[in-house]
Amino acid sequence: MVEFAHKDLQGSRFEDVHLGDSRFDNVHLGDTRFQNVWFGGARLHGVGLVDVEIHGEVDNLRINGVDIGPLVEAELNRMHPDRTRMRPRDAAGFREAWAILERRWAETVDRARAMDPALLHERVDEQWSFIETLRHLVFATDAWLYRAYLGEPRPWHPLDLPHDDMEDAPGVPRDRAVRPSLEEVLVLRADRMGTMRRVLADLTDEQLAGMTEPVTEPGYPESESFAVSRCLGAVVNEEWEHRLYAERDLAVLSAR
């Protein structure tokens, strides 16, 4: 155990650090940034949450004795009426969800096309740029649709962008420095989204309830069998969440 008492650690960076079961007493955390952090089982008492933003999974979170999880869910569903359709349970539901996603992404891309192309490479609050977001969605489709579901061991394109906290995997590209144009990435997006559309067009409820055949070659995701609903659901979830992030950041960039 390491003990820090009466120390000034302003500007410190903690990356890939295990702080489970730690104790923080009389600690100033103003203006800190947390990303990919797990707070399961955390207990915060005597805290001041003022001008704080939290984006993530909220479940059984009690503030002053009130479980705010259902309140957050209800408000998100009110703000985004299509959100409840992003948890499909049958093949028809997946087709409906995908049609919504294609329509909404077309609107977002039109918004991006109207902006200065240089802004589409800018990050907001250290999050991915719009171009990086599109590259990540190409990766997510390659991983969960092409590799996990369709069984292609190495479906990767050089512009694929895995999530930052993913460990390097054999053959999976991760070029953070490349700056492709919007149209260059949209060609990849159109190809991947078209494949997803065709897969869902033929999908049956029996297939959706099944399991995939493991891909034996190493890569991402792991070489194991997955529920078909998990593979296709991962693509739907990624598309939905990252479009919301993109819209949020495009609004900030437009205001500049």
Helices and strands as residue ranges (DSSP letters): E 62-63, E 66-67, H 69-79, G 81-86, H 91-113, G 117-121, H 130-141, I 142-149, H 182-202, H 205-208, H 228-255
